[in-house]
């Protein structure tokens, strides 16, 4: 059976390395686990994916400044509490705090990514991931684990998709951290024997604990409602987008038909234009012929009539000459 704590330790080491060293170090760790007889752990480590540039910067930031992660976590709790109370003024103030805190995270990540590792795109991923961690506790847990393989994206005060975002599932990481803490924490006193260092709980302590639990329940309920509202908003947005897509497809089809008809009309007009040009050319040729004295269509008729009159005159002259010749005889 794979040793989860060993896998967690390997993952923590690998995702804190430079990206260029990741693949070689991962394969070496898998070989080492396999050689030690733990083939299951070796197989899981071998499947670890190299982190994207933005995710890598977040992993470095978590290791370099864990206090910043605590501030993100705390701000998220206060934002959700303000939302559940519909405190608009408090929400505006906290949103400004959120912008400042996310800006600090981006600046810190940029300094860690000096030497060409931090680009505008990767820093944008850091910004989106930090924002997602503020608005969703699951995203914050994934960020805190420091094992991200891809950046996260905020979705308002709703659920952030952390599927396959971390090398180890977030709940598994939390269990491993709890096991490690349990091994190093001092053991509680046996039942029946009082712990001399810890005073017995007072009524005030019990009341404070009850208040904390009640506040935690309110936060959980507010988060549940916020997630449900976000899902409903997403469903409405999806339905609206589908309707818009159908309208766009219909408009595209109509536009395509209009283009076909327009092309056919243009082709017909081009044919008509060609015929008109031929006719104009013929008329222009006829006019040029008339101006130059050459017979065109109308001058040909005139020439034929002139030739007929000349022939008539020639016949008349021939008859007169014949009459003269007959008289002389």
C-alpha positions in Angstrom: 0.0 0.0 0.0 1.3 3.4 -1.0 2.7 5.6 1.8 0.6 8.7 1.4 2.9 10.8 3.5 5.9 9.8 1.3 3.9 10.7 -1.8 3.0 14.1 -0.2 6.6 14.8 0.7 7.7 13.9 -2.8 5.0 16.2 -4.3 6.0 19.0 -2.0 9.6 18.8 -3.1 8.9 18.4 -6.8 6.4 21.3 -7.1 8.9 23.6 -5.4 11.6 22.9 -8.1 12.2 25.0 -11.2 10.0 23.9 -14.0 12.9 22.9 -16.2 14.0 20.4 -13.5 10.6 18.9 -12.8 10.4 16.0 -15.3 13.8 14.6 -14.6 13.4 14.9 -10.8 9.9 13.3 -11.0 11.1 10.3 -13.0 14.1 9.9 -10.6 11.7 9.9 -7.6 9.5 7.3 -9.2 12.4 5.1 -9.9 13.6 5.4 -6.3 10.2 4.5 -4.9 9.9 1.5 -7.3 13.4 0.3 -6.3 12.3 0.5 -2.6 9.4 -1.9 -3.4 6.6 0.7 -3.4 5.4 0.3 -7.0 2.0 1.9 -6.2 3.6 5.1 -5.0 6.0 5.0 -7.9 3.1 4.8 -10.3 1.3 7.8 -8.7 4.4 9.9 -8.7 5.1 9.1 -12.3 1.7 10.6 -13.2 2.5 13.9 -11.7 2.1 16.6 -14.4 4.6 19.5 -14.9 3.0 22.7 -13.6 1.9 25.5 -16.0 4.0 28.7 -15.6 1.3 30.6 -13.6 0.7 27.6 -11.4 4.4 27.2 -10.7 4.6 30.8 -9.6 1.7 30.3 -7.2 3.5 27.2 -5.8 6.6 29.2 -5.2 4.6 32.1 -3.6 2.9 29.7 -1.2 6.3 28.3 0.0 7.9 31.8 0.2 5.1 33.7 2.0 2.6 31.4 3.8 1.4 34.4 5.8 0.0 35.8 2.6 -2.1 32.7 2.1 -3.4 33.1 5.7 -4.5 36.6 4.8 -6.2 35.4 1.6 -8.0 32.7 3.7 -9.1 35.3 6.3 -10.3 37.8 3.7 -12.4 35.1 2.1 -14.1 34.3 5.4 -14.9 38.0 6.0 -16.2 38.5 2.5 -18.5 35.6 2.7 -19.8 36.7 6.1 -20.4 40.2 4.7 -22.3 38.7 1.8 -24.5 36.6 4.0 -25.4 39.8 6.0 -25.9 41.8 2.7 -23.7 44.5 4.1 -23.0 46.6 1.0 -20.7 49.0 2.7 -18.6 46.3 4.2 -18.5 44.4 0.9 -17.2 47.5 -0.9 -14.4 48.0 1.7 -13.5 44.3 1.6 -13.4 44.3 -2.2 -10.9 47.1 -2.1 -8.9 45.0 0.4 -9.2 42.0 -2.0 -7.8 44.0 -4.9 -4.9 45.2 -2.8 -4.1 41.7 -1.5 -4.3 40.1 -5.0 -2.0 42.9 -6.3 0.5 42.1 -3.5 0.4 38.4 -4.5 1.1 39.3 -8.2 3.9 41.6 -7.2 5.5 38.9 -4.9 5.1 36.3 -7.6 6.7 38.6 -10.1 9.8 38.9 -7.9 10.0 35.2 -7.5 9.7 34.7 -11.2 12.7 36.9 -12.0 14.9 35.6 -14.7 12.3 35.1 -17.4 10.0 32.8 -15.5 7.3 35.6 -15.0 5.5 36.7 -18.1 2.4 38.9 -18.4 0.3 35.8 -19.0 1.7 33.8 -16.0 1.2 36.8 -13.7 -2.4 37.1 -15.0 -2.8 33.4 -14.0 -1.4 34.3 -10.5 -4.0 37.1 -10.2 -6.9 34.8 -11.2 -5.7 32.1 -8.9 -5.4 34.4 -5.9 -8.8 35.9 -6.6 -10.3 32.4 -6.9 -8.8 31.5 -3.5 -10.5 34.5 -1.9 -14.0 33.7 -3.2 -13.9 29.9 -2.6 -12.6 27.9 0.4 -11.8 24.9 -1.8 -9.7 27.0 -4.2 -7.9 28.4 -1.1 -7.2 24.9 0.1 -5.8 24.0 -3.3 -3.6 27.1 -3.3 -2.4 26.5 0.2 -1.3 22.9 -0.7 1.2 24.4 -3.1 0.8 21.5 -5.6 -1.0 23.3 -8.4 -0.5 22.0 -12.0 -2.8 24.6 -13.5 -4.1 28.1 -12.5 -7.5 28.6 -11.0 -10.2 30.9 -12.3 -12.7 32.8 -10.1 -16.4 32.4 -10.6 -17.8 35.0 -8.3 -19.0 34.0 -4.8 -19.7 30.4 -6.0 -17.9 27.2 -6.5 -14.5 27.3 -8.3 -13.6 24.3 -10.4 -10.5 22.7 -8.8 -10.9 19.4 -10.7 -7.4 18.1 -11.6 -5.9 21.5 -10.6 -3.6 19.9 -7.9 -1.2 17.1 -8.2 -2.9 15.5 -5.2 -6.6 15.9 -4.5 -7.2 18.7 -2.1 -9.1 16.6 0.4 -6.3 14.0 0.3 -3.7 16.7 0.9 -5.7 17.9 3.9 -5.9 14.4 5.3 -2.1 13.9 4.9 -1.4 17.2 6.7 -3.7 16.2 9.5 -2.0 12.8 9.9 1.4 14.5 10.0 0.2 17.0 12.6 -1.3 14.2 14.7 2.0 12.3 14.8 3.9 15.4 16.1 1.2 16.8 18.4 1.4 16.0 22.2 -0.9 13.2 23.2 -4.0 14.2 25.3 -4.2 13.0 28.9 -5.9 9.6 29.5 -9.5 9.7 30.5 -10.0 10.0 34.2 -6.8 12.0 34.7 -6.9 15.8 34.5 -4.3 17.6 32.5 -2.6 19.8 35.1 -1.5 22.3 32.5 -5.0 22.9 31.1 -7.8 24.4 33.3 -11.3 22.9 33.1 -13.7 24.6 30.7 -15.7 27.4 32.2 -19.3 28.5 31.2 -17.7 31.4 29.4 -15.5 29.0 27.4 -18.5 26.8 26.5 -20.5 29.9 25.5 -17.6 31.1 23.3 -17.2 27.7 21.7 -21.0 27.6 21.0 -20.8 31.1 19.4 -17.8 30.0 17.2 -19.7 26.9 16.1 -22.8 29.0 15.3 -20.7 31.5 13.3 -19.1 28.6 11.4 -22.6 27.2 10.7 -23.7 30.6 9.4 -20.7 30.8 7.1 -21.3 27.3 5.8 -24.9 28.1 5.1 -24.0 31.3 3.4 -21.5 29.5 1.3 -24.1 26.9 0.4 -26.6 29.5 -0.6 -24.0 31.4 -2.6 -23.0 28.3 -4.5 -26.6 27.5 -5.3 -27.2 31.1 -6.5 -24.1 30.8 -8.6 -25.3 27.5 -10.1 -28.7 29.1 -10.9 -26.9 32.1 -12.5 -24.8 29.7 -14.6 -27.8 27.8 -15.7 -29.6 31.0 -16.8 -26.4 32.3 -18.5 -26.2 28.9 -20.3 -29.8 29.1 -21.5 -29.3 32.7 -22.7 -26.1 31.8 -24.5 -27.8 28.8 -26.3 -30.7 31.1 -27.4 -28.2 33.7 -28.6 -26.3 31.0 -30.5 -29.5 29.8 -32.2 -30.3 33.3 -33.3 -26.8 33.8 -34.5 -26.9 30.6 -36.5 -30.3 31.6 -38.0 -29.0 35.0 -39.0 -25.9 33.4 -40.5 -28.0 31.0 -42.6 -30.2 33.9 -43.8 -27.2 36.0 -44.5 -25.7 33.1 -46.5 -28.8 32.8 -48.6 -28.9 36.6 -49.2 -25.3 36.4 -50.4 -26.1 33.6 -52.9 -29.0 35.6 -54.3 -27.0 38.7 -54.5 -24.2 36.9 -56.4 -26.8 35.5 -58.8 -28.3 39.0 -59.3 -24.8 40.5 -59.9 -24.1 37.8 -62.5 -27.4 38.6 -64.3 -26.6 42.3 -64.2 -23.1 41.7 -65.6 -24.7 39.8 -68.6 -27.1 42.6 -69.2 -24.3 45.1 -69.0 -22.3 43.1 -71.6 -25.3 43.2 -74.0 -25.7 46.9 -73.5 -22.1 47.5 -74.2 -22.3 45.5 -77.4 -25.3 47.5 -78.5 -23.6 50.8 -77.7 -20.5 49.7 -79.6 -22.6 48.8 -82.7 -24.4 52.2 -82.6 -21.1 54.0 -82.1 -19.7 52.2 -85.2 -22.7 53.2 -87.3 -22.3 56.8 -86.2 -18.7 56.8 -87.1 -19.5 55.3 -90.5 -22.1 58.0 -91.2 -19.6 60.7 -90.3 -16.9 59.3 -92.5 -19.2 58.8 -95.5 -19.1 55.1 -95.4 -22.5 53.3 -95.8 -23.9 52.2 -92.5 -27.3 50.6 -92.0 -29.3 53.8 -93.1 -26.8 55.0 -95.9 -27.0 51.6 -97.5 -30.7 52.2 -98.3 -29.9 55.6 -99.7 -27.2 54.1 -101.9 -29.5 51.5 -103.2 -32.1 54.1 -104.1 -29.5 56.2 -105.9 -28.4 53.2 -107.9 -32.0 52.4 -108.9 -32.5 56.0 -110.1 -29.3 55.8 -112.1 -30.4 52.6 -113.7 -33.8 54.0 -114.6 -32.1 57.0 -116.2 -29.8 54.7 -118.2 -32.8 52.7 -119.5 -34.6 55.9 -120.5 -31.6 57.1 -122.4 -31.3 53.8 -124.1 -35.0 54.0 -125.2 -34.5 57.5 -126.6 -31.5 56.4 -128.6 -33.4 53.5 -130.0 -36.2 55.8 -131.1 -33.8 58.1 -132.9 -32.2 55.3 -134.7 -35.6 54.0 -135.9 -36.5 57.5 -137.4 -33.3 57.7 -139.4 -34.1 54.5 -141.2 
